[in-house]
Amino acid sequence: MSWACKKCTFVNPPSQKWECQICLSSSSPTGPSSSSPPKWSCKGCTFLNPYNNPSCEVCDTRCPVLSLSNLNDLNDATDHDSSVGSVFFPLRHCSKKRTTDEVHIVDDDDSSRKVKPFNKAIRITENVDARETFSSFKILSYNVWFREDLELHKRMNAIGDLVQLHSPDFVCFQEVTPNIYDIFKQSTWWSGYHCSVSSEIAYSRPYFCMLLSKQPVKSFSNKPFSNSVMGRELCIAEVEAASGKSLVIATSHLESPCPAPPKWDQMFSKERVVQANEAVNLLKKQPNVVFGGDMNWDDKHDGQYPLQDGWVDAWSQLRPNESGWTYDTKANKMLTGNRTLQKRLDRFICHLTDFKITSVDMIGMEVIPGVSYNKEKKVRNEIKQLELPVLPSDHFGLLLTISIK
């Protein structure tokens, strides 16, 4: 059976040799010791499937929660260190090879043309009439948290409420799972956007980044990072902005810190720095770029974010005296049971020639009314039961507004 490495959490395929394919450490599997592995009941036909099956063997219904090697091992690790790695499921290979072939993009007027994207582009939905011109645009970036066992529907509906409240022109989502994709797709606000991810792609990956646009889109494309062991990539949308001005919206989820026994030092800082530079080098030729997402950035360990000439960090520029912590175990009461961690993980990095940054705000900081969950916490060798509120995500979202100069 598949097993998760205790050092880096990568889920290795079944093997007689207990050596991790990623970090090469020798480790015994963290899966159950019982001869009968755990199973999950299909919500479609009730058939009991092996725990690591992504879909039902009988009716092909997808597993309601991403298959984990062992939840207890993951919880044990997070009690020691609640840094960013505390919210990550075991890492998985991205087995799909991405192509760079020419593809057709179909616009609202049904006209078809070939484009040569950075990577793979997809068909654009046709139910958005975005021919109007605007002098300003709002861009939302949100890591929606792929933890599916914690009030998933209520959290995603709360994020949907924020989308409806702020009505962003563009949305950058990170950590979207197939089930989260389904929830969003069935929401009333969904039809107002072009989506960068097709159903076929969404259902083939454990989690991914996603771009949404109210404006006409010339192309969507993905560029995998050269050094990622977590399948991370740069997602890009080239859109038609007001007055014929070109605008590129990009998002990503840079390599995640994964502290784990025995050293707790797997922070992937060098990988993040390389990925940040790759992204800027790819995007810098465009006159107007907004790059927003979960950068997993830690100024203390990663150094200053690599900004080239003409690039600015929106929060640092407009709110230089404010911390901007988007992952905050003190402010986010849902994370109270974790060790104190306050980081500005999420950022907007901009290179604008024809636009200017007007405002940047943090959203999703309020608890969901009437919703709570229980968490066990070990305090001085005593297990305590905590009842904690639920927020839309473990991250706060960022809302950026830009306007034409």
C-alpha positions in Angstrom: 0.0 0.0 0.0 1.1 3.6 -0.5 2.9 5.2 2.4 3.8 8.8 3.5 7.4 9.6 4.3 7.7 10.9 7.9 10.4 13.3 6.9 8.9 15.1 3.9 5.3 13.7 3.9 5.5 12.7 0.3 3.1 9.8 -0.5 5.2 7.0 -2.0 3.8 4.2 -4.2 3.7 0.7 -2.9 7.1 -0.8 -2.6 9.1 -3.4 -0.7 11.8 -0.8 -0.2 11.0 1.9 2.4 13.0 4.7 0.8 11.3 7.9 0.0 11.4 8.9 -3.7 11.8 12.6 -2.9 14.1 12.9 0.1 15.6 9.4 -0.1 15.3 8.9 3.6 14.6 5.4 5.0 11.3 5.2 6.8 8.8 2.8 7.8 5.3 3.5 6.4 3.0 5.6 8.4 -0.1 3.8 7.3 -2.1 1.5 9.5 -0.4 -1.6 10.9 -3.5 -3.7 10.6 -3.7 -6.3 7.9 -7.0 -4.7 6.9 -6.5 -1.1 5.7 -9.1 1.5 6.4 -11.8 2.2 3.8 -14.2 4.9 2.9 -17.9 4.6 2.1 -19.0 5.9 -1.3 -21.7 8.6 -1.0 -23.1 7.4 -4.3 -23.5 3.6 -3.8 -22.1 3.0 -0.3 -19.4 0.6 -1.5 -16.5 0.4 0.8 -13.3 1.5 -1.1 -9.7 1.2 0.0 -8.7 4.4 1.7 -6.3 5.5 -1.0 -8.7 5.1 -3.9 -9.5 8.6 -5.4 -12.8 7.4 -6.7 -15.3 4.5 -6.2 -14.4 1.2 -7.8 -18.1 0.5 -8.5 -19.7 3.8 -9.6 -16.7 6.1 -10.1 -17.9 8.7 -7.6 -15.0 10.7 -6.2 -13.8 10.3 -2.6 -15.4 13.1 -0.5 -12.1 13.8 1.2 -8.6 13.7 -0.3 -7.1 10.4 0.5 -4.6 10.6 3.3 -2.0 8.1 4.4 -2.7 8.6 8.0 -4.5 11.6 9.6 -3.1 10.8 13.0 0.5 11.2 11.9 -0.3 14.5 10.3 -2.0 15.8 13.5 1.0 14.6 15.6 3.4 16.6 13.4 1.3 19.8 13.7 1.2 19.7 17.4 5.0 20.3 17.4 5.1 23.0 14.8 2.1 25.0 13.5 4.1 26.7 10.8 2.8 26.6 7.2 3.4 22.9 6.9 0.7 22.2 9.5 -2.0 22.6 7.0 -0.6 20.5 4.1 -1.8 17.1 3.1 0.9 14.6 2.1 2.6 15.7 -1.1 1.7 13.8 -4.3 3.4 13.5 -7.7 1.7 15.3 -10.6 1.6 12.5 -13.0 0.0 14.4 -15.9 2.4 15.7 -18.5 1.6 19.2 -19.6 1.7 19.9 -23.3 2.9 23.1 -25.1 0.9 22.5 -28.3 -1.2 25.1 -30.0 -4.8 25.1 -28.9 -8.0 26.8 -29.9 -9.5 29.5 -27.7 -13.2 30.2 -28.3 -14.5 33.7 -27.4 -18.0 34.9 -26.6 -18.7 35.6 -30.3 -18.0 32.0 -31.2 -15.0 33.0 -33.3 -12.1 30.6 -33.1 -8.4 31.3 -33.3 -5.1 29.6 -32.6 -2.8 30.9 -29.9 0.6 29.7 -28.7 0.4 30.0 -24.9 3.2 29.6 -22.4 1.8 26.2 -21.8 -1.7 24.7 -22.0 -4.7 26.9 -22.6 -8.3 25.8 -22.4 -11.7 26.6 -23.9 -13.3 29.7 -22.4 -16.9 29.7 -21.2 -19.2 31.7 -23.3 -21.9 33.1 -21.0 -20.1 36.3 -19.9 -20.8 39.5 -21.6 -17.9 41.7 -20.6 -17.7 44.1 -23.4 -18.1 47.1 -21.1 -15.1 49.3 -20.4 -14.0 50.1 -16.9 -11.5 52.5 -15.5 -10.6 50.3 -12.5 -10.4 46.6 -11.7 -10.6 44.5 -8.5 -8.4 41.4 -8.1 -9.0 38.9 -5.3 -6.4 36.4 -4.1 -7.4 33.6 -1.7 -5.9 30.4 -0.5 -9.1 28.5 0.2 -7.5 25.7 2.3 -7.9 22.2 1.0 -8.8 20.7 4.4 -12.0 19.0 3.5 -12.9 17.6 6.9 -13.5 21.0 8.5 -16.9 22.4 7.4 -16.0 22.4 3.8 -19.3 23.5 2.3 -19.9 26.2 4.9 -16.4 27.6 4.4 -16.6 27.6 0.6 -20.1 29.2 0.7 -18.6 31.9 3.0 -15.9 32.5 0.4 -18.6 32.6 -2.3 -20.4 35.2 -0.2 -17.2 37.3 -0.2 -16.9 37.0 -4.0 -20.5 38.2 -4.3 -20.0 41.0 -1.8 -16.8 42.5 -3.4 -17.6 41.4 -7.0 -13.9 41.2 -8.1 -13.1 41.4 -11.8 -10.5 38.7 -11.4 -10.1 35.9 -8.8 -6.9 34.0 -7.9 -7.6 30.9 -6.0 -5.1 28.5 -4.5 -5.5 25.0 -3.0 -8.7 24.2 -4.9 -9.6 20.5 -4.8 -12.0 18.8 -7.1 -14.7 18.9 -4.5 -14.1 22.6 -3.9 -14.3 23.1 -7.6 -17.7 21.4 -7.7 -19.0 23.6 -4.9 -17.9 26.8 -6.6 -19.2 25.6 -10.0 -22.7 25.1 -8.5 -22.7 28.6 -6.9 -24.8 31.4 -8.3 -21.9 33.7 -8.9 -19.9 31.2 -11.0 -21.7 32.0 -14.3 -20.3 35.5 -14.2 -16.7 34.3 -14.7 -14.5 32.7 -17.3 -12.5 29.9 -15.6 -9.0 28.8 -16.3 -9.6 25.2 -15.3 -11.8 22.7 -17.2 -13.7 20.0 -15.4 -11.4 17.4 -17.0 -8.3 19.0 -15.5 -9.9 19.7 -12.2 -10.9 16.1 -11.6 -7.5 14.8 -12.5 -5.5 16.6 -9.8 -5.6 16.5 -6.0 -5.4 20.3 -5.7 -4.5 23.3 -8.0 -4.6 27.0 -8.6 -7.4 28.6 -10.5 -8.0 31.9 -12.2 -11.4 33.5 -12.8 -12.1 36.5 -15.0 -15.2 38.7 -15.7 -13.3 40.3 -18.6 -12.8 38.8 -22.0 -9.8 36.4 -21.9 -7.3 36.0 -24.8 -5.7 32.9 -23.3 -5.2 30.9 -20.1 -1.9 29.1 -19.7 0.2 27.3 -17.1 3.9 27.2 -16.7 5.3 24.5 -14.4 8.2 25.5 -12.2 11.5 23.8 -13.1 12.3 22.8 -9.5 9.0 21.9 -7.9 8.5 18.5 -6.3 5.0 19.5 -5.3 3.6 20.1 -8.8 3.6 23.9 -8.4 3.2 26.1 -11.4 2.5 29.7 -12.6 -1.1 30.2 -13.9 -1.5 33.1 -16.3 -4.5 34.9 -17.9 -4.0 37.4 -20.6 -7.1 39.7 -20.7 -8.5 42.5 -22.6 -8.6 45.5 -20.3 -10.2 48.9 -20.8 -9.3 51.2 -23.8 -7.3 48.3 -25.4 -4.8 48.1 -22.6 -3.4 44.6 -22.2 -3.4 43.2 -18.7 -1.9 39.9 -17.4 -3.2 38.3 -14.2 -1.1 35.5 -12.7 -1.3 33.4 -9.6 0.7 30.6 -8.0 1.3 28.6 -4.8 5.0 28.6 -4.3 6.7 25.6 -2.7 5.4 25.0 0.7 7.4 24.7 3.9 7.0 21.1 5.2 8.6 20.8 8.6 8.5 17.2 9.8 10.5 14.8 12.0 13.3 14.3 12.7 14.9 17.7 11.9 11.9 19.9 11.2 14.0 21.8 8.8 12.5 21.1 5.4 11.4 24.7 4.6 12.1 24.7 0.8 13.3 28.3 0.9 15.8 27.9 -2.0 13.1 26.5 -4.1 10.7 29.4 -3.4 13.4 31.9 -4.3 14.0 30.2 -7.6 10.3 30.0 -8.4 9.7 33.7 -7.5 12.5 34.7 -9.9 11.2 32.3 -12.6 7.7 33.9 -12.3 9.0 37.5 -12.6 11.3 36.7 -15.5 8.5 35.1 -17.4 6.0 38.0 -16.7 8.3 41.0 -16.9 8.0 41.4 -20.7 4.3 42.3 -20.2 3.5 46.0 -19.7 0.8 45.4 -17.1 1.0 42.5 -14.7 -0.7 41.6 -11.4 0.8 38.5 -9.8 -1.1 37.5 -6.7 -1.1 34.3 -4.7 0.1 32.3 -1.8 3.9 32.9 -2.0 4.6 31.0 1.2 7.1 33.8 1.7 9.1 34.2 4.9 11.2 37.3 4.9 13.3 36.1 7.8 14.4 32.9 6.1 13.7 33.6 2.4 15.1 37.1 2.4 13.6 40.1 0.6 11.1 39.1 -2.1 13.0 39.4 -5.5 11.5 42.5 -7.1 13.1 43.7 -10.3 13.0 47.3 -11.6 9.5 48.5 -12.0 7.9 45.9 -9.8 6.3 46.7 -6.4 4.8 44.8 -3.5 1.3 46.3 -3.2 0.9 45.9 0.5 4.4 47.3 1.2 3.7 50.3 -1.0 0.3 51.3 0.3 0.5 50.0 3.9 4.2 50.1 4.9 3.4 50.4 8.6 1.1 47.4 8.8 2.2 43.8 9.2 -0.1 42.3 6.5 -0.1 38.9 8.1 -2.4 36.7 6.1 -1.6 33.6 8.2 -2.1 34.6 11.8 -2.9 32.1 14.5 -3.8 34.9 16.9 -6.1 36.9 14.6 -7.6 33.8 13.0 -9.4 32.2 16.0 -9.9 29.0 14.0 -6.2 28.4 14.5 -6.0 29.1 18.2 -5.0 25.6 19.0 -1.8 26.0 17.0 1.5 27.4 18.1 1.8 31.1 17.4 2.6 31.8 13.8 2.2 35.2 12.0 3.4 35.5 8.4 2.7 37.6 5.3 2.4 34.5 3.1 0.0 36.0 0.5 1.1 38.9 -1.6 0.3 41.0 -4.7 3.4 41.7 -6.8 2.7 44.2 -9.6 4.4 45.7 -12.7 2.1 48.4 -14.1 2.7 50.8 -16.9 -0.8 51.9 -17.8 -2.4 51.3 -14.4 -1.8 52.4 -10.8 -2.4 50.6 -7.5 -5.4 52.2 -5.8 -6.0 50.1 -2.7 -5.2 46.7 -1.1 -7.3 45.2 1.7 -7.5 42.0 3.8 -10.8 40.1 3.8 -12.3 36.9 5.2 -11.3 37.9 8.8 -14.7 37.3 10.3 -15.9 34.0 11.8 -18.8 32.2 10.2 -21.8 32.7 12.5 -23.0 29.7 14.4 -20.3 27.3 13.1 -17.6 25.8 15.4 -15.4 22.7 15.6 -13.7 20.7 18.3 -9.9 20.3 18.4 -7.8 18.3 20.8 -4.7 20.1 22.2 -2.0 18.6 24.4 -1.2 21.0 27.2 1.4 19.9 29.8 0.8 16.2 29.2 -3.0 16.8 29.4 -5.3 16.5 26.5 -7.8 19.4 26.3 -10.9 19.7 24.1 -11.1 23.1 22.5 -14.3 24.4 20.8 -13.1 26.9 18.1 -15.0 29.1 15.6 -14.7 28.5 11.9 -13.5 31.1 9.3 -13.6 30.8 5.5 -9.9 29.6 5.4 -6.7 29.3 7.5 -5.5 32.2 5.3 -7.0 35.7 5.0 -7.7 36.9 1.5 -6.3 40.0 -0.3 -8.3 42.4 -2.4 -6.4 44.7 -4.8 -7.8 47.5 -6.8 -6.0 49.1 -9.7 -7.1 51.9 -12.0 -6.1 53.4 -15.3 -3.6 56.2 -15.0 
